[in-house]
Amino acid sequence: MEKYDLCIIGGGPSGYAAAMRAIDFGKRVALIERDQVGGAGIYDGALSSKTLWELSEKVSSVNEIIGNGGKEQKYKITWQQVYKTMNEAIFDRKFQYTCHIKLLQEETLSKLFSFHRGNGHLISKNEIEITKDNGTSKIIYSDYIIVATGSKPRKLPTIPVDENIIMTSDGIHHLKDYPKSLVILGAGVIGCEFATIFANFGNTKVYLIDKEPRILPFEDNDIAKMVAENLAAKGAVVHNNSKLERMEIIDGQVEYEISHKDGEREIIRVERALLSIGRIPNIKNIGLEEIGVKITGRGMIAENDTQTDVPNIYAVGDVSGHIALVNMGELEARHAVEKMFAGKKAKMSYDNVCTIMFLAPEVAAVGLNEQQCIEKNIPVKIVKIDYSCIARAIAMRRTQGFFKIIVTNDDEMKILGMRAIGAHASSAIQAVALLIQMNLGIEELAELVHPHPSIIEGIQECVRMLLNKSLFKSSVFKDKLHCYSLVNGVQTPLERL
């Protein structure tokens, strides 16, 4: 029987990161993957959808330049061009993984790394049976095991998903052409991202079903409002406060019925539908419960700082039920390996996670937002600067957006969170994230020499406003600059010269 220091079931971003980190410690590693190395991080997930978004943003930007809604001919690209570009991006990343694995197995590290294609099934706390597609199987032994089997799109039993007419994210990337019309169920990040993508391309009438009063209910209203207005400007229809009564395939199209708060109902037909209602972990039929690994009521693997109730078995990535992001799954995987082989004591922190939402405009976030401060009754100071006051945004002709920084309501003014919406938003968040992690105030940002012209100069101007030494005064540009305290849910303007 082959013996390993660590066996990882699942070769997505989390599993792959765990394997590479274990190699760093000189441990013998087995990586088991039944389908595609890279998982949803490459296929039908982050890479493919973000490639679509990048293309759609370019198309949208060109059309803003040449017409701004006038009579000029709109710029369009075919779905075949879109599909080709997306597949090229997938191939590039897939090729990197494939070459890396092949070379690892050929080089001196081959004594440490072993890749197994097949289904992994736990038959004891140290034994894993690997079954190949041809039915052959073998059993390997490992001191430690990491479960990193990822997740799949959630479906509803009342909706006939065929991944052709009614799709999940597993099917949306395999369209043969732009649908003339598309309804999206779910107005969270992924639903709004796909609504943005198809609205940007300008070939699809987009409908978005939202059971909440507004899209992106977890974010501040000013963020959600700007995204919703941009979707509406591109012809998208958002059904707010709406309940889906039924969705079915009739004559090769999708017919859906929604009800509103006032009791009114609507029946609408579209070409295609996309369900974007979350994901569920891939933990069935891998032997977890049989060997004593507990499953939570939410269907996740019960774990404490990545470690399950079976001490040598760990769970990372989407199966753990924390933040379902590629970067967080990779961090959890590396953390688990460091606990095993380096005796790491510090626990994983989920308090300082940078996120980006691929919307119009793009949104970046770290730490607390304004509505969370209200919910937690945390007294804070908040400062906002409109993109129209930032030289780089003016030069780019992309002045829609703002920075918002939240600090403690005291003389230290330690940073608690930041929201950015607009061009280059994701590039502006990292310095603030570092200051949050270091538990520092705003003085460092105020005195740092930022490149000019750059979007991140807006961050510097934000903190200068809090320190009462800004270039533009909020008392003058009241519609562009905002500086206020928030105590017990009440906003009070901070008078600045």
N, C-alpha and C positions, 0 to 999 in steps of 0.2 A: 504494500500500500504506500502510495506517495505521501510524504509528510511535509507540512509547511508551517511556518510561523504564523502566517495570516492568510486566510482565504476570504475573498470578497465576492459576494453574490451581487452582480449588477455592474455593468461597465459604462454607466453614464458618467456625467461630470463628477459626482461624488465618489463613486467606486474607483474611477480612474485616478482621482486625486489621492485617494487612500493608498492605492497600490504604489504610486510614485513616491509618496512620503515614507512608506515602509521600506522601500529600496534604499532611501537615504540612510536608514539605520542598519543597513546590511542584512535585512531579514528576507527570508525566502517567502515569496508571495505567489499565490494563485488567484488569478482574476477570471471569473466565470461570467460570460455574457451569452444570452440565448439568441440575440438578434443583432443589433447594430451598436458598436462601440461609439460612445458619445451620447447615446440616448436622445431624449427630447431636447437636449441642449443643442443638438445639431439638426435632427430630423423632426419636422412637424412641431417645432417649438421656437426657442429663442432666436437661433441664427436665421432660420428661414423667414420668420415673421418680421424680424428687424431688417432683413434684406429687402423685403417688400416695402417696409416703411421708408427706408432710405430712398428707394426708387420713387415712391409716391410723393415724398417731400420734394424731390427734384422736379417732378412734373408739376406739382402745385406751385413751386417757386417760379418756374418759367412762366406759367400762366398768369401769375401775379404781375410779373414784369411786362409781359407783352399785351396784357389786356385789362387787368383789374375789373373783369366782368363786362368789358365793352364789346364792340362788334368784331374785334379781331379774331381770327381763326385760332381756336384753342390747340395747344400742343398736346398730342396724344402718342402713346406707345402701345403696341399690340400686347396682348396677354402672352403671346409666344415669346416676345422679347423679355417680358417680365419673368416668365417661367424659366427661360434660359439663364438669365442672370442669377436667379435664386438658386438654380441647380449648380451653377458654377461655384457659387459661394459654399454650398453644401459640399461639393466635391473637394474644394480646396481644404476645408477643415477635416473632412473624412480622410483625405490623402495623408494629411499630417499625422493623424492618429494611427492609420494603417502602417505607414512607414516607421513610425516610432516603435510600435509594437514589434514589427518584423526585425528592426535593428536591435532592439533590446534582447530579442531571443537569439540573435546571431552573435552579439558582442559578449564581452566578459560578464556582463550582467545577466546573461542567460542562466547562470547558476542560481540567480535570485528570483527571476521573473518567469512565470509560466502562465500562458493564456489558454483558456479552455472554452471552446464553443459548445454551448448546450444549456439545458435547464439545470439549475442547482436546487437540490432538495435536502434539507437537514434531516438526517436520520438519528442523530444524537447531538450532544452539545459540541462534539469535536469532529463529527463525520458528516461529509457532504457527498451525496450521490449526484453525479453529473450524467445526464442523459442527452445523447445527441439526437438529431432529427431522424437518423436511420434506425433508432431504437436501441443502439448499443449504449452501455453505461459502464461507469466505473465509480469507485468510492475512494475519496481522498481524506486525509486526516489533517487537521489544523489546530494549533494551540488557541488561536483567536479567530473569530469570524465577524465580518462586518456585513450587514444586510443593507444594500444600497440599490434596491430594485425599482426606485422611482415611482411614478404615478401615471394615471391615464385619465382622459377627460371623463367627467361625470355625465351620465345620461339620465333621462327620466323615463320610467316605464310606460308612460302614456304618449310618448313621442317616438315615432318610427324613424330612428336614425339609420340611414343607409349609406352615409358618407359620400353621397352623390348629390341628392336633392336637399336632404336635411343632414347637415354635417356637424362634426366637432372639429377641433383643431387638427385632428388626424386626417381630415378630408379636405379642409379648406385650401391647403397648399397644392392640391392636385386637381384644381379646376382646369377645364379645357379652354375656358374663355371667361371674360368678365361676365358675371350675371347682370342682366338688365336691372334686376332689383334683388335686394338681400335684406332679410330681417335677422337681427342678432338678439338673442335672448340672453340678457345679463349685461349690466352697465358698469361692471367693475373695470379694472385696468385692461384686461385682455379684450373684453367686449368693446371697450372704447378705442383700443388700439386698432382693431380690425375695422371698426366704423370709420376711423380716421384714414386708414389705408385706402379703403374703397372710395370714400368721399374725395380723397386727394386725387385719385386717378381720374375721377370725373366721368366714368362710364356706367356707374351703378347708382341707382336710387337706394339709399340706405335707410332702414328703419331700425330703431333700437328700443327694445322693451325693457322698461325700468320700473321695478315695483316701488322704488323709493321716490321721494319728492324731487330729487335731483340725481344726476349721475355722480360717480365717484363720491359716495356718501361719507367715506372715511377721511376725505380731504377737506380743507377749508373751502368755504363757499366761493371765495374770490377765484380760487383755482378752477373749481368745477364750472363756474359761470363762464369763464373765458373759453374753456374747452367746448362747452355746450354751444356758445354763441358761434364759434368757428365751425362746428359741425353743421349748425343751422344755416350758416352763410353758404355752405357748400351743398345745400339741398337735403341734408339728412333730417329725418324726423325722429324725435325722441318721444316715446310714449311714457311720460312720467306718471307715477302713481297708478300704474296699470298692472293688472293681473292677467296672466295668460290663462285663458279658459280651455283652449284646445289648439293643437297644431297638427295638421295631417297633410298627406300628399294626395292631391286630387288632379287627375289629368296631367301628371308630370310636373305639377307646380305645388307650391306650398300655400295652403290656406290656414290662416291663424285668426283666432278670435280673442279679443281682449276686453276686459271690463274695467271701467273707471270708478273712481270713488263715488261719483254721483249716480252710479247705477247704469249709466249709458254703456252700450257695447258697440264694438266695431269689428267688422269682418274684412280682412284684407288679403289679397293674393299677391304673391311674389314668386320669383323664379327659384330662389334658393334661401335656405335658412342656416344659421350657425348657432349652435348652443355653446354658450360661454358661461357656465354655471359652476365652475370650479373643477377640481381634480380629486381623484381618490387613489390611495396608495396601492401598489401592486404587491400584495402580501399573501394572496390566496395560493394554496397548494405548494407552499415551499417548506412546510413542516414546522412552522414557528410554534403554534399552540401545542403541538404534540410533544415538544421537548420543554415546555414550560415558559415560553416567552409570552408575556401578557400583551393583550391587545386592548386599547382603550375603547370607550363607548363610541368615540368618533371614528373608529376603524383604523387608528394609527398604532404603531408599535410603541408600547409604554417604555419610556427610557428616562434615565436621570443623567443629564449631561452626556448624552450619547450612549450610555451603558444600560443594558436591559437587566431584568431580574435574574437572567442567567449570566453570571459575571463575565464570562469570556466572549459574550456575544454583544455586539454593538449595532446601533441603527443610526443611519445618517441620511441626509437629503429629505426628499418628499415623504418618505415613510415615517419620519419622526414627528411630522405634524407641526413643525415650527414655521419658519419663513421659507416658502417654496421658491427660492431663487438659486440660480446656478452658483453664484459666488458664495452664498451661505452654505449650500450643500458641500462645496469644496472645502470651506473652512471647517465645517463639522467633521468631515472625513479626516482632515489633517489633525484636528484636535483629538479625535478618537485614537489615531495611531500614536500620537505623542503621549497620550495617557497610558497606552499599552507599553510602549517601549522606551519612554523617557521619563515616566513617572510624573507627568504634568499634573499639577494640583489646581491651578487656576481654572475656573469654570468658563464655559462658553458664554459670551455676552451677546445679547440680541438688542441692546439698547442704542447702538450707534451704527445702524445699518444704512448705508447709502443706497437709494433706489432711483431708478429712472423710469419714467412712463413715456412711451413713444406715442405722443399725442400731437395735437396741433394747437399751440406750440408744445414742444417737449417739456416735461415736468421732471424736476429732480427734487429729492427730499432726503433729509436726515434729521434724526431727533424728533422732538415734539412739534406738533403744529398748533395753531391757535385754538381750534376747537377742543383739542386734548387738554390744553391748559385750563380751559373753562371747565371741562368735565372733572378734572383733577383738582380744581380750585387752587391753581398755582399762580400767585401774583407774578406778573412779568412785565417787561417793557418790550415793545414791538416796533420795528422800524421797517418801512417799505420804500423802495425807490423804483420808479417807473423806468422801463427800458428807454423811453424817449429822452431821458437825461443822461444816457451813456453814449459816449462818442462812437464806440465801435458799432453799437446797434444802429446809430444814425447813419454811419458809413455803409453798413450792410443793407440799409433800408428795411430793417427788421425790428421795428420799435415796439412791437406788441409784446408785452410781458412785464414782469417785475421780479425783484428780489425781496424776500421777507426774512428778517432775522429776529429771533426771539431770545431774549436774555433775562437773567434774574433781575427782579425789581429791587436792586440794592446798588451800592457803590461799586461792588466787584463786577457786576454785569457779566457773569459767566454765561456762555452761549448754551442754550438748551435745544435749539433747533433752527432749521432753515428750510425755506421753500423757494424754489426758483422755477419760473415758467417763462420760456422764451428761447431764442436761439442760443446754442451753446450752454444751456442750463446745466447739463450733466458735467461739463468741464469746470463749473464754478463751485461745486459742492464740497470737494475733497478737503480743501484747507480748513473749512469750517468743521467738517467731520473730525479732523485731527485735533482741533482745539476742544471740541466736545469730549473726545476721548481723554485728553490731557487735563480736563477740568479747568481750563483757562478762560480768561476774560477776553475782551475785545481789543485791548491795547496793541497786541501783536499785529493784528490785521490792520489797524489804523496806521501804523508806522511802517509796515512792509512796503517796499517799492514794487508796485505792480507794473507789468508791461503795458505800454501805451501804443496804440489804442487797443484795449481788450475788454471783453464783456466783464471780466472779474473786477475791473475798476469800480463797478457798481457796488460790489461788496464793501470795498474800502469806503466808499461814500456813505453807505448805510451806517457803518460803525462810527464814522466821523460825525454823523448826525446825532448819534447817541452821546457823543463826547462834546457836542456843541462846537464843533470846528469844521463843519462841512463847507464845501464850495458853494452849493446851492442851499438856501435856507427854506425849511419846510413851512415856515410862516408866510413865505412869499409864493412858492410853488405848491399851494395847498392841494392841487389836484394831482400832482406828480410825486410829492414826497409826504410821507406820513410817519409821525413819531408819536407814540402814545403808550400809556400804561394800561394794563388790563388787570383789574382787581375785582374779585367776586363777580366776574362776568361783565363788569362795567368798564367801558373805554373812557379814558381821560386824556385829552391831548397834552403832550409834553411841550410846553412853550420853548421854542428855540429861536435864537436871534437870527 
